Structures are given as C-alpha cells and as structure tokens.
C-alpha cells in the first residue's frame, strides 16, 4: 500500500469523509487513492479560497472536520484568507497539501515554496510527512488536532514521494480529548458577580450560542437580571423561534462603546472581551468600560454548556421559558432597506434554514428583524477577511443534507470567491444567494468619512464598483446558476420563495 | 504631514507612479493621501491575486516597480500566489500592506494575522514601519530593494497609526546599485568551453532574452556552433521578426531529458540549470545529462548583456544577422489545434504586441509557429501558480501604453483570477483574451495517466470542469467585457482581427 492509500484509509477511519479539493500534479497519487478507495465525497472548488471556505462552512454545520486537498505552497496560499476566517471561527479542518518530492525540493523547481511557513500562522498543527510509513500515523494525529476543542486547523504537507512510495500503514483513530471541564472557582466567581453585581453582561461565544447554551443562559438572565449578548462575529448562532432574541456586540466603535458603557462586569463564556475591529485615532481599543471587571467563565477550549449548567446549578436558577418573539414578520415592501430585507428573509425562510451572512455594512441590523423567523442557524464572517460568504454557504449546504442555505452577500465581497457559484451548480446545492448590489465598497466609503475628507476621484476609483456595473445575473448564469434581478422587496420575496422550493442554487441580484 | 502623505511623496519621488490596489479600513489614510497628492495612477483589482499579478505584469513591461496596496495579512495572503510567480519572474514590486495600529495589535482583533510571516517567503525585503517618522525612509529603502537587480519584492507593512500620525518625512530616492559586472574568469571559462567543446548549450534567462542579449547570443552561436535555448518559463522574451528563433527547454520530463541529453557543457546566462517542474517516480530531477559540465557566466543579479558582450569580445565573434524566420504564417483553418491557433495569432497580432501566455498544456508548441510574427514580447507563467495570465495581461496593458495584449489563457487557470476582466473593462485596456475552453484540467488528466490508472468518476470529478460548462461569454459580459464564442480557427481569426482594432478589451471563448 502506498502512502496516499494509507492516508485515505486513515481519514475515513477517523470519520473524515468529505474532501474539498483543487488538486495539482503533485497530488495525483492521492487523487488516485481517493478514486480507488470508496467512501470519500470529493467536491471540487475552482480556486482554493473557495475550497478552504467550504471546509469552514462544512465544519460549522457538520460539527466534524472535512479535509482539503491543496496544491503546493501557492495552492495553500490561495486558501489562507478563508483559513484565517476558519481559525477565528475555531473550525476544525484537516488540510492535505501536496508538495514537491522530498529529494526534489533542493532543486528549487518553480512551484517550490515555503509551504510550512505559510501554513503555520493559521494552523494549530503543521507537519510534513517525509516517508510513506509515517503518513497514516500523521494523518490520525492531524484529525485529532482538528477535532480537539474548540476545533483547530491541522495542516499535513504531503511530499509526492511520501504519497507514491510503498509502505503506507493506515492508522487507527486517536482519542479526542474532551472539552475542558468547568473550573469550580470560575463558576463560583461568576455566580457571586451575578448575584451581587448590578450591571452584568454575560458574553457568549462558540458553543454557548447553540440551542442548549442559550436555554441555560436564558435561565441565568431570568434569575439574575444580567444582560446577555453574543460576540460580534460568531461561527454559528442558533436563532429564531425557540431561541433567545440575542443581539450581538455592535461593529461600529461608537455604537459598541455606547452599548457596553454601562456594564460593570463582563463574564466571558467561550468569548473574548470586546475590542475594536480596527483602531481609530482618539478612540479606545477596548470597547467596554475601563472600569469594568472581566471574568472568564470558560476559555475557547472549555465546555461552555457544562459551565453554564454549573452556573445555573450554583445560582439555583429555575427553569425559564424562552420569551416568545411575537408573530412572524411580513415580507418587506417597496425599495430595499436592511430592515425590509431582513423581514422578507424572516418571513420566507424555511424551518431549519442556514443563513450565511457576509452582508457587511448593509446587514448590521438584520438580527433585530429576524428573531421571530422559524428556527435557523446563522453563520458570520468571523475573521474579517472578505470573500467567505459564498464558500461558507456552499460548504454548509454540503453538510446540511438538504437544509436551505440563504447567503446574504455583499457584492464587493462576493467577487472575491465568485467561483463558488460553479460548485453550487455542479453539486446542485440548495443555496439561495441574495447579492446586495450597491456597486461600491460601502463600508470603506463610511470609513473614509472618518478620515475627515470627502473622497475625490482617485479615492472613489478605489471605493466604488461601478463603471462598469457587475451584472450578477450574467455572472451566475455563466457558472451554471439560475439568477434574476430584483429592485423591490416584493420581487425579491417572489424570487426567494420560488428558490426555496427548488433543488438547486439560485441567485437574486438585489439592487440596493 | 502624516505618515501616509510622506509615503505617497516618497514613492512618487522614487519613480513609483502606479498603484494596484484593493484597500480596506486600515488603509483609509493612505487612500486619502493618494487622493490628495497628485501623480499616482490607482488601479483597483477586485481580488488581491489580481492586484499582485497586475504589478508583476506591469514590471515586466515597464521595467520599473509599481506599488500594491493590500489590506492586512489576509489581503496579502490572497495575493501571495502571484507574488510567488513574480518572485520567480524576478520582478520588482513594492507591496504596501496596511495593518492594525501598533497599539491595537496586542488585542488580537479579528483581522490581526502574521502579516510579516506570510510576506517573508516571497519577499526580498520586509519591514514594518512603526512610526510616522520612519515611513518615508522605509519606503525609499523598499523601492531601492525592489529595483536592485534583478528585481525583488519589497513588502512594507504600514500600521494604521504610522499612517495617520503626524511627523511624516518624505525621503529622497536611494541609489540603485547596478547589476553585477561580468566576472572575467567566468567569461574566459565560457569562451574556452565554446571554443573547445563540441556540444555546448548557452541557456538564456532574464534580461539575456531581450533584444540586445539575443543579438549577442546570435553572434556567439554563429561563431562557435553552440546551441542556444531559453529557460522553460521566462518573465519576458523578445520574439518575432528580428529576434532569434529561440526555443525553450521543454516542460515534459521525457521530452526535456531527450532534448538536453547531447549537451556536454551548459553555460548559464541569468538562468538555472534545467530541473523538472515536478519529480516523477523513476525519473531524474535534473533534466540535463549527469555527465554535463555546468558553467555559470552570470547569476540572476548579473549584467547579462555586458557579460554576453564580453564573451563576444573574448571570442572575437563577428557581427551576424539574425536569421530570417521566413514568411509570416497564414491563419489556421478548421478545428482549433495548438499549431493552428499559434499560426492565427502570428498572422494577426499587431507589431509590438504583448502575449501573456497561460496556455498550460495546449500552448507547449506555440513558439515554433510564431517566430515569423511581427516583433512582440512574450510573458510566461514563471512560478507555476496558476491564475497569473489574466492579471499579467492586465498589468502589462497598463504598462504598455496602447500596445495590444493577447492573453492565451487556459480555462481552468482563468477561473482563478477571472475578476481581472472587470479591471480590463474599467480601464478600457487593449487586451484580447483567448480562452482555451477544453472544460477540464487537461494537464492533470495527462499527469494522472502517469500514475498508471484510468481515472474513475471520483477522480474525473476533480479533473474536469464540465457539468456545468462555464459560459465565458456570459462571464465576460457580466464583468463588462465584450465577448464571443468561436469553434473554428476562422471564427477565432475574425474575432481576433476585430478585437485588435478596438480600444478596449475583448474575450474570445475558443472551444477546443
């Protein structure tokens, strides 16, 4: 058995059965092994940032890692931005990066690059398997690293000779350590703060934002009067009917500082204390009050649900119903507004939908209008590297096994990984993309105002996307995805409703 | 004056007057400075690998560096693959990468990443300017590094506070060291080998492949009977009437080994001794004979033309005319073949055209049929990281000031950086793209055969681009570029001829 076959066998034994790929010459033996060993679903992406973004979306829904197949250092490099986002989402991914044969590397052939060096900043674990005998063992360790709480990026570099040489040994799965148990001291401290403090914020991140975590957080809120917020950018938030009407820490510095000003205590549950996405002259980096005390209930690797349960027990917080969010919204009408679009989506999304949100500036108020939607999961751009929404939607649809994915997608960001549409068409995925077509980098025009000047033609040349306008219907059709344009919310609602009854993808260009 | 203004002033004083950009929040003060200080042409790319590839194409034609404007670590990461190609082309580029404010970095905000770590593998020079006072000085050093022979990638990381703080000091240009003068010993050795050896190969790379280098190489060839070849992948080769009918070292291992087998001596002129692009089981890494002696006339930083002149003088090689390549080819006819397409391009390209060649497997024989075309420059994919052709064509057109660029472009590679078309439309660039639409990764299907198996459905799912077919006319139209499909060489010739009389871009989808 060669190294490549041992790799496929090990991955499958470890429960990795989906491979997002864009292979090259040095990976041909691995491709052959995937072909010859049954069990791996292989999904092609036409650019590697699509591939890695799909793997991120897949993990967020499937709750287990997929592998990627990437070609040499530059193939990995193309996927780094969405690996950055995946790292911030704390997603588990096993990257398999084919590379030059060990003995060929010193010749510095054109595609030779510092593959490990590029992998390290986004990876929790990096290793190059230099011998076929090691590949199975290393792959099992990679999967273990990817599955270790909260989830990590494991990058296995596979020189082509380690792939084609005989001597491969499939390895058994390695045990995955459980998430860290609650620290009794941290639980008691949090309980004391909640009992005694008046202005307490319970800040939820990671698995605390899933249904069970919210159920417990709701009991704490009812028992103590604390406020509960989600981090600003989250991998996955359970939302809609039956879930808490949670809001997020606002993005805009002034708004966030105002929203957080009153809190004297912040209890972090798999979350970070809120800081600015960027610094601004004369604004603080920390968005919470300098007088606030920050308490850590759980770190990222902690078992958030167990910790919240321990806190509920310590507080003796009684059962409490999640509040009723009121009636389901009606679709919006007339010219597209953020609130109207959010209501339209809330009105028409199917039960169990997944929202992949890269709406950037347009979508900051989407939460408020969608609490009364049917139960759904909401995925955010976690690392700020734009170009994640479409690949996330695609990977989430692969993992979702029929769940409808609604991708709320800014146009400038969409262009980064527009190739995702082709994969959606090939795999006939239930993805409805709503392109928020404002034909500019609106967020940057807003930021430019903060510089204290009006943009002249040179600046606007870098901030607007008009001249020529992108025609999203043609672009989508060109990649095999049906599409239509809407200029009103009524038209958008019609298209959205139609799209959810289809089997495959559909794109709505919503001119805003 | 703030740091950003000092940066723009310094770049302009140093002769950098073109900025390929995709800015973000942390670069707004630099964008404002570009807006307020006249003189910089700013060209927006909708994804950073387009941006860096344009900068590479610009350098190859303009022979001076442009700057890029990239957003934080992930923005740089998106452009690394084409920086890898630019490094292999030995192109000079000044990357300006905006980043978190120095004091904000410790807070690990979502977009914080290891920007320097990602830059280092592709850069000859990396520095973070931590104070506004340092920005001008550092920018002058960056330009010096980019212009130092043969050309290098200089990456200047610009934290936002170094950009917005007052205290900026524009710096004067620093002297650029000349290319290394010929080594008399190397010249004498090469002359002796050429006089005494029988099977001698003069292998040209870098500036040796420009017109003057070829004129001198031709005299050496005439005087000594040596053979002359170009490296396999070159940044820029002067070709067509009045230039040598040079061939390249073949890509395919067996073909290259056969072509090089007879040479007992190889003299390198700004070139590397030929090795395989990849290793293959039971094939050597070196493609030249194990018995051959390799002699270095000049390294990459050497003055190739001066060294060739010194060699001509040492040999006393008389003036010699470049051989006449025969009549200009007629356009091909019927179904598209590589030879027929090459003849069509040779027949119809305008004098002074630039060919940006990312034709991959289809284009291996293009040289043989295009020696008798009008004088033109040919740009190759140098680093093997696909997705370079369209950005190269775009940047070359910016530098070419009206020269027609013909982009011979494989479809799978085109999808990597398809966003380039929009920039071509916005800037109304004279680029004719010929998409070689075979709807598969043909090179990989060829490589798969070497694994010794027929691809089954799982493998073909990763190697073919059909299901659905990409519709290049729609994709191009969607980005504002006129386009048409051709299935015969006659139709291709008609469209190519029409396109060269236009002002703007045009795309031909040639179904092969």
Interface residues (C-beta under 8 A of the other chain):
Chain A: X21 X22 X23 X24 X25 X26 X28 X29 X31 X32 X34 X35 X36 X40 X42 X44 X46 X47 X49 X69 X72 X73 X74 X75 X77 X78 X80 X81 X84 X85 X88 X100 X101 X103 X104 X107 X108 X109 X110 X111 X113 X114 X117 X118 X120 X121 X122 X160 X161 X164 X233 X272 X275 X276 X277 X278 X279 X281 X285 X286 X382 X383 X384 X385 X387 X412 X415 X416 X418 X419 X422 X425 X426 X443 X444 X447 X448 X450 X451 X453 X455 X456 X457 X458 X459 X461 X462 X463 X465 X467 X468 X469 X470 X471 X472 X473 X474 X475 X476 X477 X478 X479 X480
Chain B: X21 X22 X23 X24 X25 X26 X28 X29 X31 X32 X34 X35 X36 X40 X42 X44 X46 X47 X49 X69 X72 X73 X74 X75 X77 X78 X80 X81 X84 X85 X88 X100 X101 X103 X104 X107 X108 X109 X110 X111 X113 X114 X117 X118 X120 X121 X122 X160 X161 X164 X233 X272 X275 X276 X277 X278 X279 X281 X285 X286 X382 X383 X384 X385 X387 X412 X415 X416 X418 X419 X422 X425 X426 X443 X444 X447 X448 X450 X451 X453 X455 X456 X457 X458 X459 X461 X462 X463 X465 X467 X468 X469 X470 X471 X472 X473 X474 X475 X476 X477 X478 X479 X480
